[in-house]
Each structure stands twice: as structure tokens, then as C-alpha cells.
Amino acid sequence: MAITFPFLTSYDPPGTSEGTLDPLGLFQIADQLGMQLVPGVRERMQRIRFLTAMAVGALVTEGLEDDPDRRDASPYLVWEWLVVESLVRSMSDDPGVWGVPGTLVTRRALDHYGYLDARSYLKTPRIFGFHGVYKRLAVRLGLADIHLAPGPNTEPLMDAWARGLGFARLADARPLLGRWSTAVRRSLAERPPCTKPNWAAEGWAELAGAFAPALCKPREKKLLRGLLLVADVGRLGALPSIWRLQPEFADDAFQEELLHDELEKREPDYGPLLQAIRAYETFARSLQDAFDVLKFRAATLDSQGFVVPSITVDTDFTRSVSKLHQQFETAYQALGAVTVASMSLQNVFGERFRLFSEPRDAAACAIALCDHHETVQRAKSVDGKRPWFDRISNDRIYIRHAYREPRREIIPGRYVHDYRGWPIRRFHRDLT
């Protein structure tokens, strides 16, 4: 009997993995617009003090070489494991410890194994760990170079940090840095590398206390504020202006739509970019709301699937798509005023969302929305990702159970995406 198991048969679909994020392909343009507004800041950023942990780590790991056979356990990643583990071990009940990347997987790893290693930490730490999240900002602020080695502002920040811990100057903190460097070396020496610094509870508490997000001291705060707000045209874009607007809003009333209105009044030069953001978000909101309504209505029928054109009886859907072609044109024109070095946002938008450039009735829009979602999913990898529904026929779909959710209220006028307002607000809260 011939053995053919390693080979695909004609019945195996080429894209069977899930594509659970960004089902309409809206994020890329929004992210590029956000980078134009505030370069270096990302939405995943929450606690500014991780910049200090990175700066200290650059000295702690200085001179330690990467093992080419252990790319998933570089010295800086082992330092990150130790910092996050210390916070989970010593301060997990502290309400001030939030916004720490990787805490859930760290707690799970400690419960199961008692240590962290590459298999038990984040699958893509170079993106989702605190080095990955904050690297761009650290480089822009001169706290690290692109290889995460010390930058020109590393030592001033470390001096302020050391004084906050009670040392007279940075030199007096060298023995502490030496202990941490030894811990990284010990952890790297394990096979495979894992967090084995041979510390008692006091050692973990010492590390946690040195970098707890809510325990930033006045000198360190002042230096970080100065780096964020320095008058260097273009380095952090609108961040200084957005920072100054923070006292205008209470947390329960904070909306980026209102923030952008105030920013345009104070800084008219940002007008074309903000107009592009508004126009794009108007289009994105209509598309997202329509998709959410379609998913909900389609999930109410099971055995024979959902006839897509029948969505026209839903007034929320018809309202969402009623001006979609006009919103497409407005966004297309507004994006033409935004210059991005790496791409033409106008061309990307026109190509990606061309199905919605012409007037269509609600039934045709619903079919186009299904076609668009399938196209986006196919483009997510070489083999493509599965759509969130199965096609029974051209106009009939079956929503798979993983994507069935309660009905969401449509919210015209509200952004779908974030544009760095919340990270800056969190930085402001931590540093004032």
C-alpha cells in the first residue's frame, strides 16, 4: 500500500487557518494615518516606564552576545522575562500594575513550570513584548539604538532612575546592575534558556520595585516628560500638542473625535491630516457597522444559511450602506492630501475598497461586502485565511459559530480605530 499521507489531496482547502483580525482590511490605512499624526507611538503602549526598563536593560545586557542557535532567547528577551516575572511574582495584587505585556501567559507559566522560557512566553515577543511594543519610541527618544544597545539619552535617564531608588548617582547602582546582569547570564546558561536567577523572594521584589509602572519617581518623570515634549519638529509629530490638551477632557468624556476637533483649532497645520482621518473613519464606520449587522442577522438562521439580499429589511444595515459610495469618494480625495513615504494611501484605499466606489442598492452592497471580506481573508497569507462564513451559494452564507456575537449598536460618527490619543493620555497620567 502506497503511503501518501504527507501530500494534499484535491479535497484539502488551501487556506484552513483562521484570520481572526481585521476582517475588512481597514487597519493598515488607519495605522499609517496614526503614524503620520504621532510617529513612534503605538496603540498597544500603555505604561511609559517600560522605556526605563529598556534603558536599564541595555546596560544590563551590554556585552552579552546572541546565541545564533537561540534566537528566541536573546539577552534582551531574557531581561524582559525577568522583569515581567518579577512584577507577576511580587506585585500581581497591586492595582497599579496594569498594562504589562505578557502577564497572563507569565502567570500561567509560573503556575505550570515555575519559570519563563521561550515556549511559555509570548509567541511573538518581538512584536508584543515590551521591547517590541516600545522599541520605536525608545529609538526616537535616544534611549536605545535599533539593536537595543544604549542610546545617547540612556545614561541621563538611568541616572534619574538610580537617584529615585535612593542612590546618590548612577555609579552607586552598578552593583545592582551587576546582580541583574549575572541573573541574565545564569538564565541564558540554562538549556534551554529560562528564568533561573537563583533568587529568593527579596530578589524578585527588588527587581519589581525598580520598574513597577506606578512607582516612577519625580526625577525620572521629569526626564521622560522632557524627552517626550522636546521641541524637535517632526520627531513625535502632534504628541506635544495632544499632551497640552489632556486637561481639557475627563476620562469619561474623552473621545478622539473631540480631541481632533480641538487639535485642529489649536494647530491648523494638522487640518489636512485630520480631515483625512475623519473621512476615512466615516467610511470605515459604515463598512464595519454594516458587516456587524450582517453577521448578526445571518447567524440567526442555521440549517439552510442566510439569504444575503434579505438583509435589506434591517434598517440599521440600509442606513449604514446608504451613502457608502459618497463616503468612498470623500475618503479617496482626502487621502490624496496625505504624503506617506512608503506608499500612496490613496492608491491602497482605491484598490482595496473599489467594490464600494459605485452606487449600489442595499442588497448589492451586502453581496459586495461578503465578496470583499473573502478577498481580504485570501490576501492575509500565501495560502489565505478562511472567511468568517461559508458560502452555500452566491447569495447564501453560513456564519461559523466562532464569529457569532450579540447584536452591536451601530454608532455613526464614532471612529472605528484609535489614533494614539489613549496612549498619550496614559503617559500623561503616569508622568504628572
Secondary structure, DSSP 8 states (H G I E B T S, - for coil): ----TTS--TTS-S--SB--S-TTS-HHHHHHHHHHHSTT--TT---TTHHHHHHHHHHHTTT----TT-GGG-HHHHHHHHHHHHHHHHHTT-TT--S-TTHHHHHHHHHHTSS-BTTTS-SSHHHHSHHHHHHHHHHHTTSB-TTS-B-TTHHHHHHHHHHHTT-SSGGGGHHHHHHHHHHHHHHHHSSS-B------HHHHHHHHHHH-GGG--HHHHHHHHHHHH---TTTSTTHHHHHHHGGG--GGG--HHHHHHHHHHH-GGGHHHHHHHHHHHHHHHHHHHHHHHHHHHHHT--TT-EEGGGGGG-HHHHHHHTTHHHHHHHHHHHHTT--BTTB-HHHHHHHHTGGGSS---HHHHHHHHHHHHHHHHHTTSSS--B-SEEEEETTEEEE-GGG--------TTS-SS--SHHHHHHHHHHH-
